[in-house]
Amino acid sequence: MKKPRFPAALLVAPLFFLASCDDKTPPAESGAGGEAPATVDPATGDPAPPVETGLSAGERAEMLGFAGHLSADADLFMAIYDGTGMVKSLADLDAWDFIRKVVEQEEGIDPQEQIEGGAAQVEAFLGTEFFLALGDGSAEQFESFNTMSSRMSYYQFRMMSAAFARAAASGDLEEGMQAMDDEAWLMDMARDIGDYMPLIESVAVPPVLAGLRITDEEQMKVAEQQIRDFLGMASEGSEPVEFEKGPATFSGNLYKGEMLAQGMEGERDEMDQVLGEENADKLLAALREKQLLACVGRLDDYLLVYFGGSSDACPIADDLSGSLAGDAGIGFIDGFKDTPVHGFVHGSGSLMESAVSSGLKQIAEGCRDGIQGVEGFGDTRELVALLNMVGEREQALLDFYEAEPVGAVISIDQGARFDLFGGGRSGATDFESPHQLESLGDAEDVLLFANWANNPAYEKRAGELVELLVEIVYATAGHLSALEVESDDLAQIRGGYQMFDSMFREDLLKLWKGLGAMEAGLGSEGAFLVDLTAEFPPIPGVPAGIVEEGRFPRMSFVAPVEERESLQVSWKQIEEAVAAMLATANEMGDLDLHMLKPTNSQKDDIVTWYFDALAFSDDVKPSVTVSDDWFVASTSKNQALDLVERAGSGEAGRTGLWAKLDLEVLRKYLEESLKVVEKNGGDVMGEGELEQFREMLPVALEGLASLEQVKAVTVHERVEDGVRRATLHFHVE
């Protein structure tokens, strides 16, 4: 029997489904328009109370442009404002002047002139405002897309795992996998299309509205004609259409699904073979009900482009009161009233909820169903039982996720700021416990400081999922090694598994338990710090001048101690496990590796453990320092003792996650280091290299000096007024 070919039309049909809308209402004639729903409280369904403090809808519209025309129920709105102004702010930095100078010297051109050459046209079309919006119903469509994507993963991994199982059973893994049919999973999914027909029938890409603000009428006409010409290139078979929505007018083309359905009838025999006659009928019937509008419109100074299944779905409000600008959900923008805003995003809570999917579960189930029943692959019950647990462990993590509406603002405030509001919480971070270690970042010459607090319950469930995945890999290797098949590939797997199982397994389990005991002995807060205050160590081969004048980085991880006894148990288990594995490695490879014995020093209740062989000085001494209250793993004993003394001494106020990269500290360190290398260059470089270095040194120092305005980069994720907020700030003076 001839193998059925996958119908090419089935690859085209979903595109039309995705570019249409469930709403079967025919496009409104000129003069008709949908009524935008009133803003309501999502908790009660009642009209939302007016914003008593902050900005009015009109004031927000002045800041956010088209947000004053966009329907409040739109699922997504993204806009860029005054792009040329933002670029100008960057061009005013000394660093840009330095870049211009270097490029002009090297290439003979001024990049400023190159940019300005096309700036007028760019400013006309993109410099004022550009936006993209997705109308109401987008969240449901993204959820449908995620569902279909997850099921595609299921079929792909079912096919791959079945092919792998057959290849292993035959004894030729490489040839078996190469013979795998890449279309097999798609054919399998097509045969099961009846299971997904309700989902397919409801699929629709959300109404998409994009626009530019163009204040010059002549430029507006040129841009409009260019877009109409572009859309007209694919207008064959369409019908002309016009409609009004709110104060906007649109005209363009209507594409009906009937046209595509008729074209697919030419492959009906193949569709019947793959899908079944009944499913093919349902698919074509659903396609005939779809339609797509591709239109260009005008509203005041805005040139608009709309794609959707009906005019009613176009997300334009009738008036300001029903617009996004009047919605209480974007109250976060009120705090930026006196700040230049260059970017804005708002997404609904349902859109954020739709982004969550159980991808691992689908992959695990695909692998499970693929290996079952493959002749010669052996007893798969253990693997199946483990794979069945993946979805449960993954869901235990997803249960922590809390979806909430998302907002984002790009602004200029002592540098560039990117603020994110809401968007969903994974549950990994503890946003309630005040940081006890935040004052550690205030010390001199701190290059990098990060401070956070984890959610222990989330960490526990994440660890359980990781353990399960490792156990699946281990069980799979064991299953393959037990196959009684003559194969070089399987022989390698068998040898590796048997060696691991007999020689390293128990020790690795002990090491894992030791790490778990360490985690139990430490609190949920952590801090990581890098400073540049250590004297340069006397490393063999490093010139004396660099050792005397250079500075060396110090790094430390700090955490509170919850159970000091658990840390003692942890170290004992880790030490025994590492020593045993080294002994095993010595036996296998005729090596002479041994676990170093640590030395300790004590001050009051503070004990520092270190290895003499790795130490150059107290400031370059990898060590672990423990007190009744604090744990420090550091490259410097001095830094560790200092951190233990200072930890918890400042006021605890910050929560969530905080990080700071001090670019001023970095710049000064690089300048100093370059000068030290230049002074002692004869000891580390040849004459030619040193001459070249000294020629480039003034340019490098000038470049570093041009960065004086950029002081630091900070990140802060926290909860304010019950809403998650994350800020990325490039501090510029």
C-alpha atoms as one frame of an Amber mdcrd trajectory, in Angstrom:
protein
   0.000   0.000   0.000   1.300   3.410  -0.941   2.312   5.463   2.084   0.034
   8.526   2.319   1.797  11.839   1.761   1.182  14.521   4.354  -1.166  17.010
   2.612   0.614  20.321   2.086  -2.701  22.125   2.432  -2.837  21.113   6.078
   0.190  23.313   6.655  -1.584  26.282   5.049  -4.948  25.898   6.756  -3.704
  26.598  10.301  -2.275  29.911   9.109  -5.733  30.980   8.030  -7.258  29.733
  11.275  -4.693  31.725  13.204  -5.337  34.811  11.144  -9.106  34.720  11.657
 -11.499  35.220  14.517 -14.215  33.196  16.214 -16.642  36.080  15.881 -18.652
  35.192  12.749 -20.229  38.672  12.606 -19.686  40.068   9.109 -17.666  43.251
   8.898 -19.649  46.348   9.663 -20.425  48.725   6.858 -19.165  52.267   6.922
 -20.776  54.088   9.823 -21.157  51.015  12.060 -18.954  50.470  15.078 -18.720
  48.255  18.143 -19.261  49.683  21.591 -16.269  49.397  23.937 -17.115  47.785
  27.276 -16.987  49.897  30.380 -14.065  49.523  32.745 -15.054  47.100  35.527
 -13.589  45.754  38.728 -12.428  42.194  37.815 -13.134  40.974  41.358 -16.778
  42.084  41.547 -17.824  42.864  37.999 -18.996  46.305  39.125 -17.838  49.537
  37.504 -14.341  50.303  38.704 -14.092  53.321  40.991 -12.373  56.381  39.552
  -8.736  56.913  40.365  -8.950  59.184  43.394  -5.244  59.986  43.480  -2.806
  60.279  40.630  -3.540  61.250  37.047  -6.792  61.627  35.180  -7.512  59.682
  32.011  -6.717  62.785  29.966  -3.372  63.306  31.693  -2.458  59.682  31.097
  -3.437  59.984  27.451  -1.057  62.931  27.114   1.728  60.680  28.406   0.736
  57.457  26.657  -0.634  58.615  23.319  -2.829  55.957  21.707  -3.646  54.465
  25.102  -6.308  57.187  25.155  -7.983  55.545  22.126  -7.337  51.871  22.876
 -10.150  49.828  24.377  -9.582  49.121  28.071 -10.227  45.398  27.578  -7.288
  44.968  25.175  -5.058  42.138  26.311  -1.778  43.795  25.336  -0.490  47.273
  24.512   3.150  48.094  23.727   4.374  51.529  22.692   7.617  53.398  22.061
   7.578  57.194  22.428  10.022  59.810  21.183  12.567  57.286  19.974  14.766
  60.042  18.581  14.734  61.795  21.961  15.900  58.614  23.638  18.706  58.238
  21.099  19.643  61.901  21.630  19.941  61.288  25.378  22.432  58.522  24.663
  24.276  60.673  22.126  24.800  63.366  24.779  27.001  61.019  26.804  30.766
  61.493  26.759  31.086  57.830  25.773  29.380  58.555  22.435  31.842  61.361
  21.698  34.675  58.912  22.377  33.121  56.319  20.054  32.750  58.935  17.314
  36.388  59.926  17.689  37.696  56.343  17.542  35.515  55.366  14.555  36.508
  58.506  12.664  40.194  57.775  13.273  39.916  54.102  12.324  37.338  54.223
   9.516  37.527  57.816   8.334  33.805  58.429   8.874  31.747  60.157  11.536
  28.990  57.759  12.738  26.946  60.769  13.855  26.709  61.970  10.250  25.891
  58.463   9.044  23.016  58.219  11.516  21.727  61.703  10.780  21.646  60.888
   7.079  18.498  58.821   7.463  17.316  60.318  10.729  14.732  62.619   9.169
  12.729  59.776   7.639  13.105  57.583  10.721  11.980  60.441  12.947   8.982
  61.086  10.732   7.709  57.522  10.966   9.106  56.157  14.252  10.414  59.096
  16.224   7.081  60.224  17.722   5.142  57.072  18.635   4.819  53.482  17.512
   2.481  50.966  19.124   1.264  47.388  18.834  -1.911  46.133  20.527  -3.714
  42.804  20.859  -7.449  42.939  21.391  -9.713  41.174  23.863  -9.610  37.382
  23.532  -5.869  37.185  22.926  -5.274  35.352  26.199  -7.602  32.521  25.225
  -5.869  32.179  21.884  -2.411  32.100  23.461  -3.655  29.407  25.820  -4.908
  27.406  22.840  -1.573  27.913  21.105   0.298  26.661  24.197  -1.964  23.633
  24.373  -1.318  22.766  20.744   2.406  23.423  21.141   2.539  21.125  24.173
   0.736  18.376  22.295   3.157  18.773  19.394   5.972  18.206  21.889   4.185
  15.066  23.056   4.036  13.611  19.545   7.610  14.597  18.733   9.046  12.941
  21.848   6.788   9.914  21.433   8.183   9.445  17.958  11.809  10.018  19.020
  11.615   7.752  22.078   9.957   4.984  20.038  12.649   5.293  17.377  15.341
   5.198  20.052  13.776   2.129  21.678  13.600   0.292  18.355  17.179   1.268
  17.544  18.391   0.037  20.941  16.494  -3.232  20.524  18.120  -3.739  17.127
  21.580  -3.007  18.499  22.379  -0.134  16.139  21.584   3.188  17.782  23.189
   5.414  15.158  21.578   3.835  12.102  18.247   3.461  13.859  18.067   7.134
  14.781  19.176   8.228  11.304  16.326   6.198   9.800  13.812   8.088  11.924
  10.986   9.647   9.886  10.879  13.351  10.719   7.268  13.580   9.526   6.057
  10.614  11.548   5.011  12.630  14.584   3.093  15.080  12.380   1.257  12.227
  10.701   0.400  10.706  14.088  -0.957  14.011  15.341  -2.988  14.470  12.170
  -4.582  11.037  12.627  -5.652  12.087  16.135  -7.022  15.410  14.932 -10.509
  14.466  16.057  -9.360  14.780  19.672  -8.401  18.394  19.042 -11.187  19.454
  16.713 -13.020  21.624  19.308  -9.754  23.418  19.984  -9.007  23.817  16.283
 -12.472  25.174  15.610 -11.971  27.878  18.244  -8.415  28.848  17.245  -7.942
  32.468  16.234  -5.031  34.844  16.293  -6.017  37.797  18.478  -7.076  41.025
  16.785  -3.848  42.865  16.006  -3.724  46.651  15.772  -0.505  48.545  15.012
   0.024  52.218  14.461   2.359  55.148  13.874   1.873  58.744  14.899   2.751
  60.988  11.956   2.097  64.697  12.343   3.015  65.742   8.788   0.086  65.154
   6.414   2.260  64.639   3.326   4.360  62.046   5.124   1.147  60.434   6.364
  -0.133  60.044   2.785   3.155  58.551   1.616   3.276  56.040   4.478  -0.372
  55.067   4.019   0.078  54.423   0.316   3.182  52.317   0.916   1.321  50.108
   3.387  -1.697  49.782   1.083   0.569  48.811  -1.807   2.230  46.170   0.352
  -1.074  44.666   1.500  -2.380  44.796  -2.038   0.320  42.392  -3.190  -1.656
  39.552  -1.572  -5.180  40.785  -2.265  -6.096  38.291  -4.998  -9.402  36.600
  -4.229 -10.324  39.076  -1.507 -13.251  41.467  -1.277 -13.010  45.208  -0.529
 -14.322  46.263   2.860 -14.765  49.466   4.843 -15.773  50.003   8.455 -15.644
  52.426  11.342 -14.715  51.621  14.918 -15.119  54.412  17.411 -13.657  57.541
  15.824 -11.410  55.565  13.446 -12.128  54.687   9.816 -10.683  51.628   8.032
 -10.633  50.175   4.542  -8.939  47.157   3.077  -9.550  43.548   2.114 -11.688
  40.685   3.408 -10.404  37.117   2.897 -12.952  34.321   3.309 -12.106  30.808
   4.397 -14.344  29.389   1.671 -11.684  30.290  -0.902  -8.978  28.318   0.896
 -11.313  25.403   1.623 -12.111  25.064  -2.068  -8.407  25.003  -2.887  -7.850
  22.207  -0.379 -10.465  20.003  -2.037  -7.807  19.118  -4.599  -5.972  17.146
  -1.897  -9.136  15.646  -0.416  -8.136  12.021  -1.015  -4.894  12.410   0.876
  -6.654  14.357   3.636  -9.155  11.523   4.033  -6.330   8.983   4.325  -4.500
  10.986   6.992  -7.350  12.581   8.942 -10.264  10.323   8.195 -13.237  11.435
   6.125 -15.271  12.717   9.088 -12.431  14.805  10.502 -11.581  16.187   7.066
 -15.218  17.308   6.713 -15.101  19.029  10.100 -11.803  20.732   9.327 -13.010
  22.133   6.014 -16.348  23.168   7.529 -14.542  25.069  10.286 -12.250  26.709
   7.749 -15.214  27.917   5.662 -16.520  29.796   8.707 -13.323  31.800   9.105
 -12.519  35.181   7.644  -9.686  37.675   7.833  -9.675  41.444   7.595  -6.492
  43.257   6.543  -7.183  46.985   6.705  -5.528  50.388   6.935  -7.108  53.183
   8.964  -6.770  56.713  10.252  -7.487  58.292  13.622  -6.284  61.846  14.139
  -2.481  61.744  13.673  -2.328  57.951  13.763  -1.856  55.660  10.778  -3.322
  52.277  11.730  -3.046  48.724  10.407  -5.548  46.110  11.581  -5.680  42.328
  11.162  -8.616  40.397  12.603 -11.691  38.327  11.963 -14.255  41.085  12.346
 -14.536  44.827  12.675 -16.110  44.468  16.116 -12.924  42.903  17.460 -10.808
  45.970  16.562  -9.655  47.255  19.997 -10.557  50.947  19.703 -12.631  52.673
  22.384 -15.566  54.938  21.617 -14.235  57.625  23.928 -11.628  58.411  26.564
 -13.672  57.023  29.457 -13.638  53.539  27.942  -9.969  53.646  26.994  -6.937
  52.062  28.584  -5.859  55.512  29.777  -8.939  55.621  32.014  -8.402  52.163
  33.475  -7.338  51.924  37.130  -5.118  48.972  36.226  -2.429  51.241  34.774
  -2.162  53.409  37.887   1.535  52.546  38.084   2.179  55.075  35.310   1.075
  57.923  37.575   4.394  57.825  39.411   6.171  58.823  36.181   4.260  62.065
  35.644   7.354  64.264  35.740   9.692  61.734  34.104  10.350  61.389  30.343
   8.662  58.104  29.353   9.957  56.384  26.203   8.272  53.002  26.464   5.105
  51.520  27.944   3.641  48.001  28.163   0.423  46.725  29.670  -0.839  43.134
  29.546  -3.878  41.540  31.150  -3.691  39.024  33.968  -5.390  36.424  31.778
  -2.631  36.878  29.196  -0.004  36.146  31.853  -1.995  33.131  33.032  -2.128
  31.785  29.481   1.682  31.773  29.310   1.907  28.919  31.838   2.045  25.405
  30.393   3.083  21.957  31.565   5.793  21.349  28.989   7.759  18.734  30.938
   4.653  16.659  31.520   3.923  16.438  27.792   7.528  15.491  27.022   7.540
  12.827  29.739   4.238  11.367  28.567   5.504  11.295  24.987   8.622   9.377
  26.078   6.494   7.041  28.177   4.103   6.163  25.377   6.926   5.886  22.861
   8.910   3.197  24.693   5.955   1.057  25.725   5.289  -1.966  23.573   8.488
  -1.780  21.508   9.407  -5.394  20.839  12.809  -6.340  22.204  13.214  -3.245
  24.385  12.471  -5.179  27.565  10.484  -4.429  30.700   9.777  -0.694  30.874
   7.566  -0.624  33.971  10.125   1.164  36.166  10.763   3.849  33.572   7.042
   4.305  32.946   6.401   4.720  36.675   9.092   7.408  36.917   7.892   9.235
  33.812   4.363   9.249  35.207   5.611  11.250  38.193   7.056  14.129  36.139
   3.731  15.885  35.600   2.933  15.748  39.307   6.328  17.185  40.307   6.122
  19.877  37.629   2.623  20.873  38.733   3.847  21.138  42.319   6.163  23.911
  41.095   3.559  25.552  38.857   1.205  25.763  41.839   3.467  28.484  43.243
   2.912  30.693  40.201   0.625  33.680  40.700  -0.450  35.483  37.542  -1.187
  39.198  37.653  -1.487  41.970  35.068   1.851  43.164  33.741   3.068  46.685
  33.119   6.411  48.086  32.061   7.854  51.565  31.695  11.053  52.743  29.984
  12.047  56.133  31.328  14.953  58.536  31.693  15.606  59.330  35.350  19.275
  59.850  36.273  19.996  57.411  33.493  17.873  54.775  31.764  15.309  52.892
  33.866  13.312  49.793  32.995  10.494  49.189  35.482   8.351  46.045  35.421
   5.109  45.863  37.412   3.316  42.586  38.064   3.571  39.946  35.391   3.409
  36.935  37.664   5.429  35.482  40.522   7.156  32.132  40.098   7.254  31.568
  43.856  11.024  31.108  43.960  11.703  34.394  45.782  10.698  35.343  49.319
   9.384  38.908  49.041   8.416  39.284  52.700  11.551  38.646  54.764  13.724
  41.787  55.197  17.354  41.330  54.178  19.786  41.100  57.078  22.848  41.377
  54.834  22.132  44.469  52.748  24.686  46.639  54.589  27.536  44.378  53.395
  27.377  46.057  50.006  28.222  49.478  51.477  31.917  48.749  52.003  34.664
  50.440  50.004  35.658  49.179  46.538  32.774  46.689  46.274  32.506  45.843
  42.591  29.494  43.530  42.720  26.959  42.903  45.443  23.866  40.699  45.213
  21.410  39.933  47.997  18.291  37.767  47.872  15.947  35.572  49.872  14.678
  32.249  48.510  11.415  30.495  49.226  12.400  27.229  50.996   9.172  25.478
  49.980   9.814  26.244  46.310  13.431  25.093  46.590  12.273  21.817  48.117
   9.872  21.075  45.277  12.403  22.169  42.642  14.939  19.799  44.216  12.427
  16.955  44.101  11.848  17.555  40.394  15.590  17.630  39.671  16.088  14.405
  41.653  13.345  12.721  39.630  14.865  13.781  36.304  18.281  12.490  37.402
  16.667   9.228  38.507  15.014   8.875  35.076  18.363   9.317  33.319  19.971
   6.777  35.659  17.127   4.273  35.218  17.270   4.679  31.428  20.994   3.944
  31.394  20.419   0.903  33.593  17.667  -0.365  31.325  19.851   0.004  28.225
  22.780  -1.735  29.896  20.539  -4.726  30.674  19.557  -5.302  27.042  21.065
  -8.546  25.757  22.047  -7.112  22.403  25.468  -7.182  20.771  26.255  -3.569
  19.974  29.296  -1.323  20.296  27.061   1.601  21.314  25.275  -0.406  23.995
  28.569  -1.915  25.126  29.873   1.587  25.863  26.686   2.467  27.734  26.830
  -0.815  29.604  30.447  -0.328  30.592  29.924   3.236  31.751  26.803   2.364
  33.727  28.378  -0.640  35.442  31.465   1.366  36.383  29.360   4.203  37.752
  26.958   1.888  39.566  29.647  -0.175  41.234  32.279   2.485  41.924  30.745
   5.965  42.202  27.020   5.667  42.850  27.127   5.337  46.634  29.699   8.100
  47.013  27.745  10.484  44.779  24.610   9.797  46.808  26.540  10.616  49.963
  27.826  13.812  48.337  24.255  14.763  47.374  23.059  14.137  50.921  25.925
  16.241  52.231  24.914  19.131  50.022  21.347  18.690  51.213  22.487  18.823
  54.832  24.358  22.037  54.058  21.209  23.552  52.568  19.249  22.543  55.677
  21.858  24.159  57.891  21.681  27.537  56.119  18.935  30.128  56.074  17.051
  31.187  52.966  18.834  34.532  52.568  22.068  34.786  50.625  24.525  37.434
  49.515  27.395  37.424  47.036  30.103  40.074  47.134  33.158  40.904  45.038
  35.558  43.652  46.067  38.950  44.788  44.772  40.934  45.432  47.945  43.255
  42.432  48.318  46.981  42.760  47.779  48.177  40.910  44.712  49.382  37.399
  45.725  52.944  36.268  45.008  51.926  33.970  42.162  54.944  32.293  40.531
  55.840  34.025  37.277  54.148  37.331  38.138  56.663  40.236  38.237  57.437
  41.709  41.648  56.279  45.172  40.557  52.783  43.913  39.784  52.674  41.992
  43.077  53.680  45.121  44.996  51.388  47.600  43.244  48.467  45.534  41.922
  45.174  44.718  43.581  43.417  41.354  43.548  39.652  40.527  43.605  38.043
  38.913  46.657  34.775  36.951  46.418  32.463  35.669  49.149  29.083  33.995
  49.586  27.313  34.745  52.877  24.266  33.111  54.454  22.752  32.895  57.942
  23.293  29.700  59.945  20.133  27.900  60.986  21.620  24.639  62.302  25.362
  24.616  62.845  25.264  20.881  63.587  23.847  20.238  60.103  26.841  22.024
  58.602  29.198  19.768  60.542  27.341  16.690  59.305  27.373  18.130  55.794
  31.139  18.620  55.737  31.783  15.131  57.074  29.623  13.553  54.373  31.115
  15.696  51.591  34.690  15.032  52.751  34.146  11.263  52.967  32.426  11.146
  49.575  35.121  13.169  47.767  37.912  11.172  49.417  36.293   7.891  48.379
  35.826   9.035  44.772  39.439  10.179  44.567  40.567   6.791  45.872  38.456
   5.060  43.248  39.883   7.299  40.517  43.404   6.455  41.717  42.685   2.741
  41.409  41.224   3.115  37.935  43.867   5.361  36.428  47.002   4.655  38.425
  46.839   8.201  39.767  47.962   9.747  43.021  45.080  12.039  44.004  44.281
  12.601  47.658  41.787  14.637  49.636  43.594  17.578  51.207  43.318  17.837
  54.977  41.933  21.215  56.034  43.520  23.450  58.651  41.442  25.632  60.922
  41.851  28.764  62.970  39.447  29.956  65.647  38.451  33.329  67.050  35.761
  33.206  69.768  32.943  31.124  68.211  34.200  31.781  64.645  36.058  28.934
  62.936  37.774  29.242  59.552  38.660  26.109  57.600  41.131  26.297  54.716
  43.764  24.327  52.815  47.330  25.493  53.324  48.342  24.297  49.869  45.911
  26.732  48.238  46.758  29.783  50.360  49.082  32.652  49.386  48.129  35.004
  52.199  45.195  35.659  54.522  43.686  37.779  51.743  44.075  35.067  49.101
  43.033  31.991  51.047  40.043  29.951  49.813  38.181  29.102  52.995  34.930
  28.490  54.818  34.198  30.531  57.922  31.397  29.572  60.325  29.991  31.147
  63.473  26.818  30.455  65.395  25.065  33.011  63.194  26.834  33.219  59.834
  28.394  31.084  57.102  30.899  32.512  54.607  32.540  30.698  51.690  35.270
  33.005  50.438  38.501  33.362  48.510  39.807  35.507  51.374  40.000  34.708
  55.083  40.261  38.424  55.888  37.153  39.256  53.920  35.248  36.370  55.499
  36.073  37.483  59.051  35.122  41.054  58.192  31.797  39.940  56.738  30.979
  37.799  59.780  31.633  40.778  62.028  29.473  43.122  59.948  26.678  40.752
  58.907  23.325  41.661  60.396  24.628  44.907  61.881  22.765  47.274  59.546
  19.065  48.011  59.370  17.033  45.330  57.607  14.653  46.903  55.134  15.140
  45.711  51.583  13.275  42.593  50.397  13.243  40.353  47.342  16.348  40.487
  45.170  18.954  43.253  44.886  22.117  43.478  42.798  24.545  46.291  42.065
  27.476  46.456  39.669  29.588  49.503  40.550  31.020  50.676  37.232  32.948
  53.513  38.877  34.867  50.998  41.004  35.503  48.893  37.899  36.668  51.879
  35.864  39.138  53.033  38.531  40.465  49.482  38.942  41.011  49.078  35.195
  42.750  52.448  34.941  45.017  51.560  37.858  45.730  48.082  36.468  46.601
  49.415  33.024  49.084  51.846  34.536  50.651  49.090  36.682  51.028  46.865
  33.625  52.513  49.755  31.622  55.024  50.460  34.379  56.075  46.812  34.653
  55.415  45.849  31.063  59.004  44.990  30.322  58.728  42.013  32.686  55.622
  40.518  31.054  55.782  41.520  27.382  58.264  41.562  24.578  59.593  44.871
  23.259  57.208  44.936  20.295  54.183  44.051  22.389  55.069  46.642  25.002
  55.443  49.354  22.379  52.069  48.482  20.895  50.503  48.439  24.376  51.887
  51.892  25.203  50.556  53.257  21.919  47.050  52.017  22.751  47.180  52.981
  26.433  46.140  56.660  26.002  43.133  55.603  23.932  42.120  52.991  26.501
  42.451  55.482  29.366  40.473  58.076  27.429  37.756  55.491  26.801  37.562
  54.637  30.489  37.439  58.340  31.370  34.505  58.797  28.986  32.530  56.352
  31.127  32.720  58.526  34.231  29.082  59.571  33.761  27.878  55.963  34.004
  28.151  55.132  37.695  26.431  51.794  38.272  23.855  49.235  37.174  21.309
  48.065  39.747  18.525  45.484  39.733  15.833  45.352  42.399  12.909  42.921
  42.424  10.439  43.420  45.282   6.747  43.768  46.116   5.245  47.238  46.496
   1.607  47.762  47.524   0.952  44.069  46.895   2.367  44.144  43.344   5.663
  42.657  42.185   8.037  45.286  40.830  11.441  44.870  39.198  13.707  47.785
  38.264  16.796  47.733  36.066  18.561  51.096  36.377  21.622  52.362  34.522
  22.738  55.203  36.805  24.114  58.179  34.887  25.191  61.553  36.264
